Amino acid sequence: RELGTRFPHKAWSRFCQAGKWDATVARSGKGSLAVAGGTYTATMPQWKYFNRQGAAQFVSLNQDAPQPIVVRACSKAREVAASEPVVLDTPAARRRHFDAREGHAYCLHLHLDYQDGQWPEVHTVLFSPGTHDWEEKRIRVEPTRPVKTAMVLLEFHQPQGAAWFDDLSLSSANGTEHNLLAAPGFEEEDPAAVQ
């Protein structure tokens, strides 16, 4: 409240330079999350940075027994360079990826934290490069132990191009359960999320 962030924007946490809620482009409904590539030098002119934008949402699942988890996201793109492979299976790999000043990532991540407290897993799927209309990507995980929390992260780290994300969903059990994400369509008004 003090920051002036109101629901439904509050449901999504900013990732790096964030992105903007765009009411002019949508796959369904009236909005999407827009991200744009670019370069800048910040305060260190000798180092070039590529724009890193996106958003994340954290969901408490508190599973008693392992159940499948499915996350889906739709995205369209304009002149986006091909993503590099993203493997985040160790702390060192994660540090390398998220500390990189320059990189090519256009992807959806699913972070899973388990009830037993073991190191979280990260599953990633890349969106297609170039210019394309809306495409759906999905991650399905069959955990072998109960999941405590899930975090959905949209990442766009590019020196050029633009992309839009819309119609996200996160479900547990057989994948037909209701959507556990709030404000999944980046709409300015979201009665379902308020409920």
Secondary structure, 3 states (H helix, E strand, C coil): CCCCCCCCHHHCEECCCCCEEECCCCCCCCCEEEEECCEECCCCCCCCEEEEEEEEEEEECCCCCCCCEEEEEEEEEEEECCCCCCCCCCHHHHHHHHHCCCCCEEEEEEEEEECCCCCCEEEEEECCCEEEEEEEEEEEECCCCCEEEEEEEEEEEECCCEEEEEEEEEEECCCCCCCCCCCCCCCCCCHHHHC
